[in-house]
Amino acid sequence: MLFGRELITRVVGGRDRAIHTILIVEDEPLVAFDNEHLLVHSGYDVAATVDSYDHAISAIDAGGIDLVIADISLRGERNGVDIARYAHALAIPVLFVTGACPADAQALAIGCLAKPYSQRDLLLAIEVADALMRSTQPPRPPVGMSVFSQVA
């Protein structure tokens, strides 16, 4: 079993990755904090960690985001699917992290990672997304991840 820096090195890979900056959209504070902490310590830049549609759109409009990791259920009337539609229109890939993948996810996202997931599974899901974005052979996805054939 891999731990710490050894896991991060294996999962995150080299400098030629397509994903450098990630937007985290999550309304569960502990999950949001854990994801941000993990990603920063794994060498990613976190553009923002937000819990609502309006904050997510502001972060996307600021630019520089390579991947949006979005939960479906959020605070307010709009949800992660609405964010994915907005990001998709700007050609920004989305990875849903949710209990149940929405029916229209394939048209809007690169994949879906089912909750609950481990930190290792999240890093592997990002590695899969990264490989798909670079049009290279992705590693085997973690259990609980649905991978869609096209980059959104």
C-alpha positions in Angstrom: 0.0 0.0 0.0 1.3 3.5 -0.8 1.3 6.4 1.6 2.2 10.0 1.7 4.7 11.4 -0.8 5.0 7.9 -2.5 1.2 7.9 -3.2 1.2 11.5 -4.4 4.2 10.8 -6.8 2.5 7.8 -8.3 -0.9 9.3 -8.7 -0.1 12.9 -9.7 2.6 12.0 -12.1 4.9 14.3 -14.0 5.0 17.9 -15.0 3.4 17.2 -18.4 -0.1 17.0 -16.9 -3.0 19.0 -18.3 -4.6 19.7 -14.9 -2.8 22.3 -12.8 -5.6 24.5 -11.4 -8.8 23.1 -9.9 -12.0 24.6 -8.7 -13.6 22.7 -5.9 -17.4 23.1 -5.6 -18.6 21.4 -2.5 -21.2 22.4 0.2 -20.0 19.9 2.9 -17.4 21.9 4.8 -15.3 18.9 6.0 -15.3 17.3 2.5 -14.4 20.7 0.9 -11.5 21.2 3.4 -10.2 17.7 3.0 -10.3 17.9 -0.8 -8.5 21.3 -0.8 -5.8 20.1 1.6 -5.2 17.0 -0.4 -5.0 18.7 -3.7 -2.7 21.5 -2.5 -0.4 18.9 -0.9 -0.5 16.9 -4.1 0.9 19.7 -6.2 -2.3 21.2 -7.6 -3.3 24.8 -7.4 -6.8 25.3 -6.0 -8.4 28.4 -7.6 -11.1 28.4 -5.0 -13.2 26.2 -2.8 -16.8 27.3 -3.0 -20.3 26.1 -2.0 -22.7 27.9 -4.3 -23.4 28.5 -8.0 -22.7 32.2 -7.8 -19.3 31.7 -6.2 -18.4 29.0 -8.7 -19.3 31.2 -11.7 -17.2 34.0 -10.3 -14.2 31.7 -9.9 -14.7 30.3 -13.4 -15.0 33.8 -14.9 -11.7 34.8 -13.2 -10.1 32.2 -15.6 -7.2 29.8 -15.4 -9.2 26.7 -14.3 -8.3 23.4 -15.8 -10.8 21.2 -14.0 -14.0 21.8 -11.9 -14.7 19.2 -9.3 -18.4 19.6 -8.5 -20.9 18.1 -6.1 -24.4 18.1 -7.4 -26.2 19.3 -4.3 -25.3 22.8 -3.3 -26.6 25.7 -1.3 -29.2 27.8 -3.1 -31.5 27.1 -6.0 -28.9 26.1 -8.6 -26.7 23.0 -8.4 -23.6 21.3 -9.7 -25.3 20.4 -13.0 -25.9 24.1 -13.6 -22.2 24.8 -12.9 -21.3 22.0 -15.3 -23.4 23.5 -18.1 -21.7 26.8 -17.6 -18.2 25.3 -17.5 -19.0 23.0 -20.5 -19.9 26.1 -22.6 -16.4 27.4 -21.8 -14.7 24.1 -22.6 -13.7 23.5 -19.0 -13.9 19.9 -18.0 -15.9 18.8 -15.0 -15.6 15.9 -12.7 -18.8 15.2 -10.7 -18.3 14.0 -7.1 -21.7 13.0 -5.9 -23.9 10.3 -4.4 -25.8 9.7 -7.7 -24.5 10.8 -11.1 -27.1 12.9 -12.9 -28.8 11.5 -16.1 -27.2 14.2 -18.3 -23.7 13.9 -16.8 -22.2 12.3 -20.0 -23.0 15.4 -22.0 -21.5 17.7 -19.4 -18.7 16.0 -17.6 -15.6 13.9 -18.1 -16.7 11.5 -15.4 -18.4 10.9 -12.1 -16.9 9.8 -8.8 -19.4 8.3 -6.4 -19.4 9.5 -2.8 -18.1 8.4 -0.4 -14.7 8.2 -1.9 -11.2 8.0 -0.5 -8.4 10.6 -1.0 -6.6 8.0 -3.2 -9.7 7.6 -5.3 -10.1 11.3 -5.8 -6.4 11.6 -7.0 -6.8 8.6 -9.3 -10.0 10.1 -10.8 -8.1 13.4 -11.5 -5.3 11.3 -13.1 -7.9 9.6 -15.3 -9.4 13.0 -16.3 -5.9 14.3 -17.0 -5.0 11.4 -19.3 -8.3 11.8 -21.2 -7.6 15.5 -21.6 -4.1 14.7 -23.0 -5.6 12.0 -25.2 -3.4 9.4 -23.6 -4.4 6.0 -22.2 -5.9 6.6 -18.8 -5.1 4.4 -15.9 -7.8 2.1 -14.5 -10.4 4.3 -12.8 -11.0 3.9 -9.1 -14.0 1.8 -8.0 -17.1 4.1 -8.1 -15.9 6.2 -11.0 -17.9 6.4 -14.2 -15.7 7.6 -17.1 -17.3 9.2 -20.1 -15.8 8.7 -23.6 -15.3 12.3 -24.4 -13.7 15.3 -22.7 -16.6 17.7 -21.9 
